[in-house]
């Protein structure tokens, strides 16, 4: 079994050795330009078109949960990957736990008013503030995939009213489900904390805009853990300046790294991290890839295949 590997920053030698240990019958090589030798599988992140074009692969694995970059390249270069070749994404591989940690810590940060106390501290003001109640602190999750379900599961223990919104209705215990554009307003009306975990598709680009934000309760919060292109940053800043939004926590941005001139850097109600909410954990990713390849070789059912039409 021949596997080709390409990632602009990962240590290819380490990945190759680890994969060969997990798949003893496999030989893994780092793809280089002009490498046209046959391969059975490809493990990639932002691959050049020529790496995959014309190959008779059994499957391609994207080394992350998001596949928008490779799908965008496929739209521009359909010859890059035949329609019959399955494309897989990393379903969880440790990212679910990381998203749980991030989301729970931030919801509690706002619920306990630590942002307000930090602002008071900066002014040397000692002032206990009224507490929020859980009943008024509904949490809404946009995007009900693997990571969205993990975040909902972790928040249940804290007693917040939970709801999710997605393309199709879900049956998650303790979570009120909304589906489709016609139910978006009802979902937003009682959402005090909006957590975005949507996939990046043509239908979701720019979805967090002035119209959507206006439907949230006054004093709401936005936590973006998905993609920067989901948020119209100018509309977000306007909502923060008007007081419609009380705060925003952003891990992803329209342009990364965030330009120095961006007003997000110095806005007092914006906190941010540099796209680290959930990173690929190599050991867990290798376990998933090795297990999935083994299942494919045996003709067994697998999960994680991308629907190219839907974009996730």
C-alpha positions in Angstrom: 0.0 0.0 0.0 1.4 3.4 -1.1 0.5 6.6 0.7 1.6 10.1 -0.3 1.7 12.9 2.3 1.6 16.7 1.9 1.3 19.4 4.5 3.0 22.8 4.3 4.0 22.8 8.0 3.7 19.3 9.5 6.8 17.1 10.0 6.4 14.7 7.1 9.1 12.3 8.5 7.3 12.0 11.8 3.9 11.4 10.2 5.4 8.9 7.8 7.0 6.8 10.6 3.9 7.0 12.8 1.6 5.9 9.9 3.9 3.0 8.9 3.7 1.8 12.5 -0.1 2.0 12.5 -0.3 0.4 9.0 2.6 -2.1 8.8 1.8 -2.9 5.2 2.0 0.7 4.1 4.8 2.8 2.7 4.5 6.5 3.2 6.4 9.1 1.3 6.3 12.9 1.3 5.0 14.2 -2.0 7.4 16.4 -4.0 6.9 18.2 -7.3 7.3 15.8 -10.3 6.4 12.8 -8.1 4.1 10.9 -10.5 4.6 7.4 -9.0 1.4 5.5 -8.2 -0.3 5.8 -4.8 -3.3 4.3 -3.1 -4.1 7.0 -0.6 -3.2 10.7 -0.1 -3.1 12.7 3.1 -3.1 16.4 2.4 -3.6 19.9 3.5 -3.8 22.7 0.9 -2.3 20.4 -1.7 -1.1 21.6 -5.1 -3.4 20.7 -8.0 -0.7 18.5 -9.7 -0.3 16.4 -6.6 -3.7 14.7 -7.0 -4.7 15.3 -10.7 -4.8 12.2 -12.7 -4.2 9.8 -9.9 -6.2 6.7 -9.4 -6.5 7.0 -5.6 -8.7 4.9 -3.3 -9.3 7.9 -1.0 -8.0 11.3 0.0 -7.8 12.4 3.6 -7.8 16.1 4.5 -5.7 16.7 7.6 -8.3 18.8 9.4 -12.0 19.1 10.2 -12.6 21.8 7.6 -12.4 21.0 3.9 -13.3 24.4 2.5 -9.8 25.1 1.1 -9.6 21.8 -0.8 -13.2 22.1 -2.1 -12.6 25.6 -3.3 -9.6 24.4 -5.2 -11.6 21.5 -6.6 -14.3 24.0 -7.8 -11.6 25.9 -9.7 -9.8 22.7 -10.9 -12.3 19.8 -11.3 -9.6 17.7 -12.8 -7.8 17.7 -9.5 -9.8 14.8 -8.0 -12.2 12.5 -9.8 -15.8 12.6 -8.5 -15.6 8.8 -7.7 -12.6 9.2 -5.3 -13.9 9.7 -1.8 -12.7 12.6 0.3 -12.5 12.3 4.1 -12.1 14.9 6.8 -10.9 14.4 10.4 -14.2 13.9 12.3 -12.9 14.6 15.8 -9.4 13.3 16.6 -9.2 15.3 19.8 -10.7 18.4 18.4 -14.1 17.8 20.1 -12.5 18.0 23.5 -10.7 21.1 22.6 -13.9 22.8 21.4 -15.6 21.7 24.6 -12.9 23.3 26.7 -13.0 26.5 24.7 -16.8 26.9 24.5 -17.5 26.0 28.1 -14.8 28.3 29.5 -16.0 31.2 27.4 -19.7 30.8 28.2 -18.8 30.7 31.9 -16.6 33.7 31.5 -19.5 35.7 30.3 -22.0 34.1 32.6 -20.0 35.0 35.7 -19.4 38.5 34.3 -15.6 38.2 34.3 -15.5 40.5 31.3 -17.3 43.2 33.3 -15.0 42.7 36.3 -11.9 43.0 34.1 -13.3 46.3 32.8 -13.9 47.5 36.4 -10.5 46.4 37.4 -8.9 48.5 34.7 -10.6 51.5 36.2 -9.7 50.5 39.8 -13.4 50.2 40.7 -14.5 47.7 43.4 -18.1 46.9 42.6 -20.0 43.6 43.0 -22.5 43.2 40.0 -25.9 41.5 39.9 -25.7 37.9 38.9 -27.1 36.5 35.7 -29.5 33.6 35.9 -29.2 30.4 33.8 -32.7 30.8 32.6 -31.9 34.1 30.9 -28.6 32.8 29.5 -29.7 30.6 26.7 -26.9 29.2 24.5 -27.5 28.6 20.8 -25.2 26.6 18.6 -25.2 27.2 14.9 -24.0 24.0 13.2 -24.9 20.5 14.4 -22.1 18.4 13.2 -19.7 16.3 15.2 -18.1 19.4 16.9 -21.4 21.1 17.5 -22.8 17.9 19.2 -19.7 17.7 21.4 -20.1 21.4 22.5 -23.8 20.9 23.3 -23.0 17.8 25.3 -20.4 19.6 27.4 -22.7 22.6 28.1 -25.6 20.4 29.3 -23.9 19.8 32.7 -24.1 23.5 33.4 -27.8 23.9 33.2 -28.1 26.5 30.5 -31.1 26.4 28.1 -29.6 24.9 24.9 -30.7 25.1 21.3 -29.1 24.2 18.0 -29.7 25.4 14.4 -28.7 23.4 11.3 -29.8 22.4 7.9 -31.8 19.4 9.2 -33.5 18.8 12.5 -31.6 17.0 15.2 -32.7 14.8 18.1 -30.2 15.7 20.9 -31.3 15.0 24.5 -31.9 18.3 26.3 -31.4 20.5 23.2 -34.1 22.3 21.3 -33.6 21.8 17.6 -34.3 24.4 14.8 -33.8 23.7 11.1 -33.7 25.8 8.0 -33.9 29.5 7.3 -37.6 29.6 8.2 -36.7 28.7 11.8 -33.6 30.9 12.2 -35.4 33.9 13.7 -37.1 31.7 16.4 -33.7 30.1 17.2 -32.0 33.5 17.6 -34.7 35.3 19.7 -33.9 33.4 22.9 -30.1 33.0 22.2 -28.0 35.0 24.7 -24.8 33.3 23.6 -24.4 32.5 19.9 -21.8 29.8 19.2 -20.9 29.4 15.5 -19.7 26.0 14.4 -21.1 26.0 10.9 -19.3 24.5 7.9 -17.9 26.9 5.3 -20.3 26.7 2.3 -21.7 29.1 -0.2 -24.9 29.3 1.9 -23.1 30.2 5.2 -20.6 32.8 4.0 -21.4 36.1 5.7 -24.4 34.6 7.6 -23.5 36.5 10.8 -24.5 39.9 9.5 -26.5 42.9 10.7 -29.8 41.2 9.9 -29.0 38.1 12.0 -27.4 40.1 14.8 -30.5 42.3 15.1 -32.6 39.2 15.9 -30.6 38.3 19.0 -31.6 39.6 22.5 -30.1 42.9 23.5 -26.8 42.3 25.3 -26.0 39.0 23.5 -22.6 37.5 22.9 -21.0 35.9 19.8 -18.4 33.1 19.9 -17.0 32.3 16.5 -15.2 28.9 16.4 -15.8 28.0 12.7 -14.5 30.2 9.9 -13.9 33.9 9.7 -15.9 34.3 6.5 -19.1 33.5 8.4 -18.9 36.9 10.0 -19.4 40.3 8.5 -16.8 42.0 10.7 -18.1 45.6 10.0 -21.6 44.5 11.1 -20.2 42.8 14.2 -18.4 46.0 15.2 -21.5 48.1 14.6 -23.5 45.8 16.9 -20.8 46.0 19.6 -20.6 49.8 19.4 -24.4 50.2 19.6 -24.6 47.9 22.6 -26.7 45.3 20.8 -23.9 42.9 21.4 -22.2 42.9 24.8 -19.1 41.0 23.7 -17.5 38.8 21.0 -14.9 36.1 21.3 -13.2 35.3 17.9 -10.9 32.5 17.1 -11.1 32.9 13.3 -11.0 35.8 10.9 -11.7 36.8 7.3 -7.9 37.4 6.9 -5.3 35.4 8.9 -3.1 36.6 10.4 -5.3 39.4 11.4 -3.9 42.7 9.8 -2.4 45.1 12.3 -4.8 47.8 11.1 -7.9 45.8 12.0 -10.2 47.6 14.5 -10.8 44.3 16.2 -7.4 44.4 17.8 -8.3 47.4 20.1 -12.0 47.0 20.5 -12.7 46.8 24.3 -15.5 44.2 23.8 -13.6 41.9 21.5 -11.4 39.1 22.7 -9.5 36.8 20.3 -7.2 33.9 19.9 -5.1 33.1 16.7 -7.1 30.1 15.3 -6.2 27.7 18.0 -9.6 26.6 19.3 -9.1 23.0 18.0 -6.0 21.9 16.3 -5.1 18.6 14.8 -3.7 16.2 17.3 -1.3 14.0 15.3 -1.5 10.8 17.3 -5.3 10.8 17.3 -5.5 11.8 13.6 -3.2 8.9 12.7 -5.4 6.5 14.7 -8.5 7.7 12.8 -6.8 7.5 9.4 -5.3 4.1 10.0 -8.6 2.7 11.2 -10.5 4.2 8.3 -8.0 2.9 5.7 -8.2 -0.6 7.3 -12.0 -0.4 7.0 -11.9 0.7 3.4 -9.5 -2.1 2.5 -11.9 -4.6 4.1 -14.9 -3.0 2.4 -16.5 -2.1 5.7 -18.7 1.0 6.3 -16.8 4.2 7.3 -17.7 7.7 8.5 -16.2 11.1 7.8 -16.7 11.1 4.0 -17.3 14.6 2.7 -20.4 15.4 0.6 -18.9 17.6 -2.0 -22.3 19.0 -3.0 -23.1 20.2 0.5 -19.5 21.2 1.2 -19.0 19.2 4.4 
